[in-house]
Structure formats: structure tokens, C-alpha cells
Amino acid sequence: MPERVDLFYNTYSNFTEQVLAAIREETFGKDIGQNSWLTADEYERFISWLRLEPGQHVLEVASGSGGPSRYLAHQTGCHVTGIDANENGVETATRSLNEKNLKDRITYKVADANARLPFEDNTFDAAMCIDSMNHFPDRADVFREWHRILRPGRRAVFTDPVVITGPVTNDELALRSLVGLFMFVPPGVNEQLIAAAGFRLVRKEDVSDNAALVSRRWHEARHRHKDALIEIEGEERFEGLQKFFAAVHSLTSERRLSRIVYLVEKNE
Ligand SMILES: C[S@@+](CC[C@H](N)C(=O)[O-])C[C@H]1O[C@@H](n2cnc3c(N)ncnc32)[C@H](O)[C@@H]1O
């Protein structure tokens, strides 16, 4: 099996490096500080499904270095709590609040999404989780936890970027999961676990095109900034990540691994 490459730790600790900012802009068009296959227009669409009102409280699960949650807070006027297992991400996210004057509306915490969440029952008006469900092997418990912490009638949106929808080799799976713990599920498993946790599935869409586009642009932008990146990452890690982005592009553009977004609702 290829050795794992720590994408999140290194990316979050160097998040403010100029070259990474340039790569993000070339990759995403509008850089909202995301570290996923998410674009700003896509995120705005997902946010609109949550029917949020100013002053409500949203949980962002796997908030990374905080970019999307700051964007959500800004767009909606909501309070946001972001949790992530990566300490560097949470530290960078918390530091960004000082700069952006959002301290009174956003909080970040280190927490494992696979474990019991450090919140009371019926706390949140919505939950959002972008391109991270694949890192949660205890998925049935994860959904049960979301159901517990959401208020009745409220909604959650999540994307699963690696639903197995075609033939994939063991090497491709190893390459796709180079950046950490991964769980790959076939179609139907998320749906079954969502229902078992007590949620109603409101909407489900294939959003692989965004992952295919973003991974291609990310690969190309990284190639353009190769020399500067090698200074930060070293040659081996640079090459490892290039293979990773190329694999994401081919797997998603050929729909062998699909990125699916789910909108779920807790009963009143
Ligand atoms: C692809 S990134 C997405 C980050 C963010 N949602 C975004 O769109 O920019 C996946 C995130 O999942 C986090 N993660 C992985 N395992 C986790 C866990 N068990 N609990 C909480 N976060 C986790 C990683 O640290 C990383 O920030």
C-alpha cells in the first residue's frame, strides 16, 4: 500500500502561505478558504437548502481551517460552531476570527466526529459537512449524533465524495485514500443509515462534476507552482499529491467514484 500523505496537517499549518493562496484562487475561482471539492456557488446552493435565519446556530462538522464556516456565517447571519479533529485546522480557524471580527458568532473546537459530540440534545438549527463523511467509519453513530444535537424539523447537508459507482482497482482505491482514513460505501448505504438514524431524506444529487473540475484545476495549478510547492512540501510529497489529484479527477469524471450530496431532515 502506498504511504499516506498528510494533506490536512501540512495544508492547514501553511494555509496562509502566498503560493497556497494563489493555488486556491486558480483552483476554486472564489477562494473561501475551502480544502475540499467545494466551490462557493455550490456551497451557497447547499446553504439555501437549510432554510436558515439570522441568529440561528449551525454546526459545521469537519470545519477544516474554517473558510466555509466563516462564509456561511457571513452569508446567513447565523452563529456557527465548527468542529474538526485536526488541531492545526482548528488553530488556524480560530486565529482567523481575530482578523475578521467574527469572534462573537463563530467558535471552533477540536472534536472527533466519530465520537459522541460535545453538545446537548436539540442544540443546533442545522448541520453542514462537506467532503468529510468518508473519514467517518462509525457512520451509523455519526448520523445518530447529528439527529440528537439537531432541533426537531431541522436539516443537515453532507457530501460523500467517494460512493463506489463503478469498477475501481485496489491501486486506485489506495491512491484515492492516500490522505488518511477512508471508508468507501456503495449506493444505498448512506440512505439506509440516514433512515436508521431517524432522518428523512429530502434530496440527493450527484455533484461529481464539481470534484472532477476542482481536482483537475488543483492538479494544474499545483503543477504551475511546482518549484515553490516543493520548497514547502518536498519532492516526494509533491509527487504523491499530484498522483492523488489526478486519481480523483479520473475516478470522478468517469463516475467510478461519485460525489453525492444528501439533504436530510429530523422529524418535527
Ligand atoms: C476534505 S477536508 C474538508 C474540510 C472542510 N469541510 C472544507 O470543505 O474545507 C476533510 C476534513 O475532515 C477532517 N476530519 C477527518 N477525520 C475527522 C474526524 N474523525 N472528526 C472530525 N474531523 C475529521 C479533517 O481534519 C479535514 O479537515
The ligand as an SDF file (V2000), in Angstrom:
LIG
                    3D

 27 29  0  0  0  0  0  0  0  0999 V2000
  -11.5430   17.3010    2.7700 C   0  0  0  0  0  0  0  0  0  0  0  0
  -11.3690   18.1180    4.3120 S   0  0  0  0  0  0  0  0  0  0  0  0
  -12.7880   19.1430    4.2890 C   0  0  0  0  0  0  0  0  0  0  0  0
  -12.6830   20.3360    5.1850 C   0  0  0  0  0  0  0  0  0  0  0  0
  -13.8210   21.3400    5.0710 C   0  0  0  0  0  0  0  0  0  0  0  0
  -15.1160   20.7180    5.2490 N   0  0  0  0  0  0  0  0  0  0  0  0
  -13.7730   22.0650    3.7510 C   0  0  0  0  0  0  0  0  0  0  0  0
  -14.6820   21.8660    2.9240 O   0  0  0  0  0  0  0  0  0  0  0  0
  -12.8500   22.8480    3.5440 O   0  0  0  0  0  0  0  0  0  0  0  0
  -11.7720   16.8360    5.4710 C   0  0  0  0  0  0  0  0  0  0  0  0
  -11.7090   17.2760    6.9150 C   0  0  0  0  0  0  0  0  0  0  0  0
  -12.1400   16.2000    7.7620 O   0  0  0  0  0  0  0  0  0  0  0  0
  -11.4310   16.3090    8.9810 C   0  0  0  0  0  0  0  0  0  0  0  0
  -11.5750   15.0490    9.7040 N   0  0  0  0  0  0  0  0  0  0  0  0
  -11.0940   13.8320    9.3680 C   0  0  0  0  0  0  0  0  0  0  0  0
  -11.4530   12.9090   10.2920 N   0  0  0  0  0  0  0  0  0  0  0  0
  -12.1830   13.5680   11.2290 C   0  0  0  0  0  0  0  0  0  0  0  0
  -12.8500   13.1710   12.4280 C   0  0  0  0  0  0  0  0  0  0  0  0
  -12.8310   11.8960   12.8330 N   0  0  0  0  0  0  0  0  0  0  0  0
  -13.5020   14.1060   13.1530 N   0  0  0  0  0  0  0  0  0  0  0  0
  -13.5390   15.3970   12.7290 C   0  0  0  0  0  0  0  0  0  0  0  0
  -12.9330   15.8210   11.6170 N   0  0  0  0  0  0  0  0  0  0  0  0
  -12.2670   14.9410   10.8630 C   0  0  0  0  0  0  0  0  0  0  0  0
  -10.0150   16.6080    8.5120 C   0  0  0  0  0  0  0  0  0  0  0  0
   -9.1940   17.0990    9.5430 O   0  0  0  0  0  0  0  0  0  0  0  0
  -10.3050   17.6360    7.4140 C   0  0  0  0  0  0  0  0  0  0  0  0
  -10.3240   18.9460    7.9370 O   0  0  0  0  0  0  0  0  0  0  0  0
  1  2  1  0
  2  3  1  0
  2 10  1  0
  3  4  1  0
  4  5  1  0
  5  6  1  0
  5  7  1  0
  7  8  2  0
  7  9  1  0
 10 11  1  0
 11 12  1  0
 11 26  1  0
 12 13  1  0
 13 14  1  0
 13 24  1  0
 14 15  1  0
 14 23  1  0
 15 16  2  0
 16 17  1  0
 17 18  1  0
 17 23  2  0
 18 19  1  0
 18 20  2  0
 20 21  1  0
 21 22  2  0
 22 23  1  0
 24 25  1  0
 24 26  1  0
 26 27  1  0
M  CHG  2   2   1   9  -1
M  END
$$$$
